[in-house]
Amino acid sequence: MKMLINVPERVVADALRGMALAHPELVVDVDNRVIVRRDAPVERKVGLVSGGGSGHEPLHGGFVGPGMLDAACPGEVFTSPVPDQMLRAAAAVDSGEGVLFVVKNYTGDVLNFDMAAELAEDEGVRVERVLVEDDVAVTDSLYTAGRRGTGGTLFVEKLAGAAAEAGAPLERVAAVARRTAESSRSFGVALSAVTTPAKGSPSFDLPAGELELGIGIHGEPGRERRAMMTSGEIADAAVDALLEDLKPSLPLLVLVNGMGGTPLLELYGFNAEVQRVLSERGVAVARTLVGNYVTSLDMAGCSVTLCQVDDEMLRLWDAPVRTPGLRWGR
């Protein structure tokens, strides 16, 4: 496989060096693997920290900035960051108002963020933790006890980030994050396997004429394999699985997310089908976001995330955000 890299062992470090040069509004510690907004800690503001394995960009480092995260901790590709990274991040963003850890439900992430929270609290930093487990495809997976954390993480980081930016206290920011996590559901589809730099070849076998429904963002198995389907058929399967689990009574935020190897031409066409299914099911859509936000390196495919929102949550979604990966408002 051809990749735009030097050597596999330096992929994450090289990416961080490039990120630092492209985004002077961030402080990127390449050696210690921590990305922090340059004005941190922000006075009288709760700090938001997240992180996870690299390979899912722009999640999480691309979401550091006003209106979203204060810091992110990138691990090696598909590998959890370590507690020392999280502890450094918490210390860098704590203004005395406390820190919220946003954690995707993967065993390594959960254990390491829990350990980091204990260490931070020993140093006098108040920490709350919110777990994101939004993937409806499977109950347990290779890397989790319970549901995987996927696209709903973007919604949690955005809404909690807006609440923190507005000056909400730690307990309120954590409550917003938990409500968003509980209101979000995701379902992913793989059209091709993912290729990691270390392996240099597809990580699993997915024949040309097949797809996998319910795939995870590390290439974990999904619900089933089927013969290749049309965009409309995939939308029917994904949205019905989501609605069956979520049973929304409020309007939805919709994320049509590319897994890294699918062009926007296809994603916008797929969004048209997703919106068709929601309309046919009588579900109201408040806002829609289309693009590559929670990726899996070069995997071709997509995911759909739905989050039901009330008026307050919608205002938090619409609030200004200025990060490398998400930007709108003043």
N, C-alpha and C positions, 0 to 999 in steps of 0.2 A: 504494500500500500504506500502511496506517495503522501507525505505530510510536510507541511511548511515548518519544520523544526530543525534544530541543530542535533542534539542528542536527547533521547527520551528522559534521561535523568535530570535534565535542566529545563524541561518544558514549563513547569510552574514558575520557576524563578525567572526565566526569560519573559514569560507573559507578565509577571509583576513588574519587571523593569520597564517593559513597554507601556504598561498601564500608567506607571509613574510619570513617564515622559509625555504621555498624551493628556494627562489630567492633573495639572498642577494644583487644582483645588483639593486634591487628596494627598495624604501622607502615606506612602507605601513603604513599609518596612520589609524589604525583600528577604533579609536574613531570618527575621523572626516571624514572617508570614502574617502580618497584620495590616489591614487597610483601614485608615481612619480619616474622617473629614477634617480638613485642615484647621477649622475653627473650634475643634473639640478641646476640652469639654465646654459645652455651651451653658452659660450661667442660667441657673434656675430651670434646667431642662433635664428630663429623664433621658438617659442614654439607652439606645437600642443596639444590640449586638446579635449578629447571627453568623452562620458559617457552615461549612460542609466541604465535602470533597470537590476538587476542581473538576472541570469538564462539563459544568452546567451553566456556564456563563451566558448572560450577564449575572444570573444568580451566583453568589451573593454580593461579591465585590462591586459589581456594576450598579448596585442599588444603595451605595453609600453616598450620602449627601443630604442637604436640607429637605425635610419632608419624608425621609425614609430612614435608613439605617445610619447610625453614627460610626459603626465599625463592623468589619467583616473579617473572618478568619478562614483563609483558604487552606485546605489540606492538599495532599498529593491527589492525583487523579483518582476519583471515586473512593477516596480514603478520608476518614474523619480527621479534622484538625485535632491537635492535642490540647490538654487543659492549660498549659503554659501560654498558648496563643490567646485563648479566651480570657485568661486572667490579665494579660497585657492589655487586651482590648478593653476590658471592663475598667481597668485603672485609667486608661487614656481618655475615656468618655464620661467618667463619673464626675458630676458637678456637685455632688452631695445630695442629689435628688433620687439616687438609685439607678439601677440598670435592669433592663429587661432582656433576657435571653430568648430568642426565637429559635426553636429547635425542631428540625425535621425528624420524624420518627424513624430513625435508623439506629440500630443498637449502639454502634460506636459513637455517634453524635450524642445520643442520650446519656451514655455513661460519662463521656468526657465533659459535656456541659454541666452535668450534675456535680462532678468533681470540681470543676472550675468555680461553680457557684459557691460550694462549701469553702474553697480557698479564698474567694473574694470576700465572703461574709466574715471570715477570720481576720481579714484586713480592714474590716469596717465598712465595706460596700454592701448596701442593701440590694439584693438580687431577687427578681421574680423570673420564673421560667414558664414559657408557653410552648406546648407541644403541638405540632401540625401533623395530622394524620388523615389526609383528605382523599386518598386513592381508594375508590370503591371496588376496584377490580378483584382484589384478593384480600382475605382476612389476615393472613400471615405470609411472609415471603422469606427469601434467602437471607435478608438483612434485617428483618424486623420481627418484633412481637406485636401484632396488631397491624393496622393499616399503614402504608407508606406515606411519607410526607412529600408532596410534589407541588403542582401549580398553585395550590392554595397558599403556599408560603408567600408568594408575591402579594396576594391580597392582605395577608396578615401584616407583612412588613410595611405596606403602603398605609393602611388604615391606622395601625398603631403608631407609625412614624408621624402621621399627620396629627394625631392626638398629642404626642409628645412635643411636636413643634409648636402646638398651640398652648403649651404650658400645663397640660394635665398632669396630676400627680401619678406616681408609680402604680398605685392600686388601680386607678382609672385606665391608664395605658394598658396594663395587663388585662383588665376586664374587656377592653375593646379588642385586644388581640385574641383572647379566648373566644369571644362571641364570633369573631370573624372566622377563626379556625373551625368552630362548631357549625358554622353556616356554609362551609365550603366543601365541595366534592369534585373529584377529578377522575378522568378516565383517559388512558393513553393507548395509542396504536403504533406499532412498529411496521414499517415497510421494508426495512433493511436492518441488519445487525450493526452494532456499534463497534468501532475499532479503537482500542486504546493505544497510546504511543508506546507503552512498554511491550505490548504483544505484537503490534504492527500488522495484525490480521483480524478479521471479524471474530468477535468474542463468542458467537454462537452461530449455528447454521439456520438460515431462514431462506428456503428455496425461492427462486425468482418468481414463481407463480403463487406465493403464499404471503399472508400477513399474520401478525399476532395481535389479538385483541387483549387489552389490559396489561400491556408491557410496563415495566418499571423504568425509571430514569437511569438505571445502571445496566439495563438489558436483562433484568430479572424476568422470569417467565410470567405470562399473563393468564387469562382465563382459558383461551383456546386459540388454535391456529385454524385459519380458513383459507380457501382459495381467494385470490385477489378480488376485492370488492370495489364498486364505484364509490366516489366521494359521497354521494347521497346515501348509499347503503351503510357506509361507515358512520356517517352522522346519525342515522336512525339508531344503529346499535349503541353508539357512545352516549347520545343524549338520553335514550330510553333507560339505559343503565343508571345514569346520573339522577334522572327524575324519579325513578323507582325508589332510590335510596334517600334523596333529599326531600321529596314531596313539598316543594316550595309553596309558601303562601304569600310571599312578598316578591317584588321585582328582583331581577337578577343582574349581577355583574357577570359578564361572560368573557372568559379568556380562551381564545383559540391560539394555541401555542405550538410553535414548530419545535421539533426535537433536535434541530441543528443542521439537518441535511435536506430540508424541504423548502423550496423557494416560496417567496411571498405570493407569486402568481397562483400557486396551488393552495396556499393557506387562505387567501381571500376567497377563492372559489369554494373551499371547504366551509368557510364562515357562512357563505350564502346558504349552504345546506343545513348547517347548524341552526341558523336563524329560521329557516323553513320549518324544521322539526319543532322548535320551540313555539312558533306561531301556531302550527297545527295542534299542538298540545295545550294551547290557550295560556301560555306562560309569558308574562311581561318581561321585557328586557330593558334595563335602565341604562347600561353602558356596555360597550364592547371594546376589547383590546385584542389586536391581532399581531402576531410576530413571534420571533424567537426569544423567549425570556427564561425558560427553565429547560435547558437543553441536555442532550446526552451525546456530546462530542459531534460525530458526523452521522448519527442515526437519522435515516429518513423516516418520517412519521409525524405524528401530531398528538396533542392532548387537548381535551376540553375541560375547563374548570368553571363551575357555576358557584356563585355565592349570593345568597338572598340577603337583601339589604333594606334597612329602614331609612328614614330621612337623614338621621344623624350619620349613619355609615356612608350614605351617598355623599354627604357634604365632606366627609373625611376623604373619600375617594377623589373628589373634585378639587381638593385643596392643593396648592402649588407643590411641586416636587422638582428638584434639580439634582439629578444623578446621571452618571454616564449612560445608564440603561433605560431610564424612565424620566421624562421631563415634560412638564406643562405648567401653565399658570405664570404668574409674575416672576 
